[in-house]
Amino acid sequence: MHPCGGDKMSGCCGNKTNCEKSTIKAEKGEIKVAIVGQPNVGKSSIINALSNAKLHVGNFSGVTVEKKEVYVKKNGYDVLMTDLPGIYAFNAYTPEEQVAKDFLIKEDCDVIVNVVDANTLSRNLIFTLQLLDMHKKMILVINMVDEIEKRDGKINKKRIEKLLGVPVILTSAKQNRGVDEIIDCIIDTYNAHIVKNKIYYNEKIEQRIEDLAKILQKSQHFRDKDYSRFIAIRLLDRDENIYKIIHDLPIFIEAHKALEKMYAKLEAEFDEDSTTDILANERVAIARNLQMEAIDVKEEEESLSEKIDNFLIHPILGLPIFLFFMWALFQLTFVLGNYPMNVISSIFSETSAFLADLLPKGVFNSVLTDGILPAVGAIVMFLPNILVLFLGLNLLEQTGYMSRAAYLMDGFMKRFGLQGKAFVPLVSGFGCTVPAYMAARTLKNPKDRIITMLVLGFMSCGARLPIYVLLVSAFFTNENPGNILFFIYIGGAILGLIVAKILRTVLFRGEPEPFVMEIPPYRFPSFKALGMDLWIKTKMFLKKAGSFIAIAAMIIWFLSAYPANDDMVQKYNAKIEQTSSVQQKEQLKNDLNSKLLENSYLGSVGKFIEPVFAPLGMDWRLSVAVVAGLSAKEVVVSTLGTLYSMGGVNETNKGLIEKIRANVDFKAAIALIIIIMIYSPCLAAMGTFYAEVPQWAWRVFYTIYPNVVAWLMAFGAYKTLALMGY
């Protein structure tokens, strides 16, 4: 439905009352802008460059596709810019492309800002021409002009404006050039009374467009000439979404008969199999001519990117180089994160001890110093490690190496029933499983997409990193912890590939689709973009630690502190007062806390589920932590922090790592690592999977199978280590 009423999707609806409302709205100075373009053109960089803007991240209505909205106030106008998912053309294939297409066609939008990459201008302009068909107010932003200038190239801005009839802005988001002009241009374009842009095709095509538009104009839904022209073009382009719109209208029979004749005549005249190909060829030809008219650039015999590629994606050396980069990243995760981790841990420990002495003894004191602070501190202390991991992954992506790694891995991954493009969501899973599930939308084949999503849980997300760091620090002090962490991550990835092969052989027979992916040129990363991304992740992490983790810690504390057993406390206090040995007093305190825990609500829950985990060498504490981790993996560490810190901290027991080492068997620790590595991800990730995959059979399978695999592999590892004498 058009925002002004009726079923039309562009132009004025002819309804005076509704259009008066739109005029009143415009007088208030609100401008709705759609920022759109093909993938990898720098839309997000432009959003980040608008550093004074207010950024809101959410989801499009009814779908889990992320959208970014930026609010800018200038000259009395409230400019709302929506950053749409990357879309190659209106012939959408992926769910994200469909969301962008629906937004452009159906939503109320005052100005379209089309961002294109100067390096691939002719290809990007193909979609620009489709946007011009809409005959809406539009701005063309040509980004990355600095890269053209480095090659002694020039872009004739005025020539492009004359040929396309739209304002053109030359920008370099990385250098923050031209970005400030965008808001002013949006306001000027919004206030312009005439839309000049219109693209004309071959005379034979134009004749069919005009004839079909006249038929459409017989319906009240298509009275506007520009709008009827756009719909006619989309119908000739065999757009199924538009075809469905006219299907229920009275003019459908006449339009359908006319379309069939037009398809046949055009295909015969142009000697093509489909009118879609005819229009595509037309746009390609126009786009190439536009680039020749607009850009003068010297072609290099061999670009710098090609020279680097000769080494980094070498058929033999490429894979070892990629593995080296990943190994180095995990080494840095430990080396760079170790010192600040200890500092943060000390700050929380000292703060907890200070508040414990300062505040009156009682429930509030206990819940704060024994529950919330130890739990939150046990999570926040691992923030440096997580940020190092995210920084490394972002660097690989921003430089353009990640796309090449996908190309490099294509042949290897096909042996396991996956295509190379699946590498991108799989590597994204090392950061967070939720966006990784969304990234799987780029896989057009449904089988490839479901297989990839079913094995994404084997890629250890950043939330699992604190658990690994805790256990590796406790049990692998004599080995290089970075190597152990690398083996954990690579082991999970290899297991995921094996499971993918099994799924492809048993449940999804057939070959994966051929690998087709855009390889961008190498680019120096934007430190501002890196910093902003890390800052956003830090805020989200601390917000989660300060809210969700704190609430979980309070629940765990309550369940572990109640019901109170005053008789037992009095008996042990009497024994503590009677002894003069400091060591015996500490031992009695630890015994008291241990028994209180065992008889608490949490102890009862732990003992109820303990039989499931007992064959893996895990006690009720570890059992509770594992189950709690289903809500969020960070809760595992905070739960262990609450449970194992109940006995107090002294000079011989200096923190959670020492307590874990003292209370958990090595075999059980290995079993726990395997469980964490394989079993179901957090509830947020599971909810995303359910939203992406509507089939209940796959939802049920996804919910059960990783937990069964995790238990069996943990059991096998535990028994194997027992036979080896550990």
C-alpha angles and dihedrals in degrees: 000000000000113000091239092055136270125063099286118113105203141032127018118328096214091242107128096197094050093045090051087056089053090051092051089050091051091052088060087062101242115148121187113207131186115208106203140164145127119294118283096020094119103258092141091048090055090049089051091047089060086075095164092057125100111247122208120185120197142125131278113257112279096002137075095232109127118240129190120211122193123197119204126176117205136152091352094308128118104214114198111192120190115200104215124205115267113276127184097198144337086267087085120196108170127056091247092053089049090053091052091047093049091049093052095046103036108028128083105257126168100190134015117213108199113196117201134179114245090212093060099028100144093053093045092048090063089074090040089061090053089052090050088056087068090063092216130142104280144173126203114215113193105200132194093034088151089071091055090049091052087062090051089254129149131207117211100217096179092050091054091047091052094047097045101030094227134107113264126207122192111213144172106196090188091058093034090238120155094355093112089058092063097076093047091048091050091054093047092047091047091054093047112110098205130057106212101179119105131142122215122206134197113315093247091052092045091053092054091046091052094047093049092045090055090055091049091050089065086075119076088228093066105038093124108090096214092048094047089050091053092049090048091053092049091050091051086049087058094242105179093199092057091043089058090054094059093038094089097040124102091242092058097098094050093043092047094052091046091049093052091053092045092050092052095045096046093046090051094045094049096033092233132135095230140020086230088066091046093055091042091054090048092053093046090053093047092046093051092050090049091053092048090051095044109037130053109187133155113240114230121223090224121001124221090250090056092049091051091046091056086068107029097046096034110151092240106022097038099082096045089049091053092049089049091054091051091046091050091049093056091045089055091046089064101033098047095036098047101077099046088043090061092045093051091046091052092048093054093044093050092044091051092049092046094051092044089060095038101049124068114265113261147083096315092050092050098045091049101042100029099034120021103030097045091045096046091041091052088058102038092052088069094052093099091055092050093048091051089053093048091046091054094049092047091050091052090050098044094048090055095245095117093065089051091049088056090052090046093050096046097093092042094048094047088066086064096046097262131111123232093252089065087068091078097060090039092056090042085059088069086067104038131337095217098067088036089063089050091048088058087073088081087073105091097193110082092214093052090047096051094045090051092049093047092057098038090093089068089066103088109235124216091262090066092053095083090055092050093046091050095050096039091050090050100046108023103051093132095050130065101273092204090060091050091049090049091052091049093053095041090044091055091048093050091048089051090054091050091051089048090055091051091048092049092049098044109026108014107040117185139066122291118250119272114271114259118167138148113248109206122205118263112272134189106247120251108243090201092055091046091049093048092049092050091046091053091048091047092052092048091048095048091044089053091047092047096047118019096029092044091051091047089049091052091051092048090047092050093048090048096045100047146109090040117225105204095173092057091046092051093049094051093043089055090052091047092053092049095054123076098193113103090206093052091048091054090047092052091048091051091048090050094050091046093053093044089054093049091052095044127100088258091052090052091051091046094050090048092058096031095093089066092056100031093089086060092055093251123140125214092273093059089042091056092046092052094050091045088054090069088076092051129338092231088065090070092069095040090050092050089047090055096043099044097039094061092093096062130246125266140162093281095046107044105177149316095309091057091045092051091048091050098046106033125070117231092239091051090048091055090047089050092051090052092048092050091046095053114022125095118305123237124301092257091057092044090050090052091052091051090051092049097044112046096181109105093208091063092042091056092044091049091050095052112030102064091052092051091047091047094052094046094048093045090050091050092050092047094051092044092053090047090055089049090057101255 
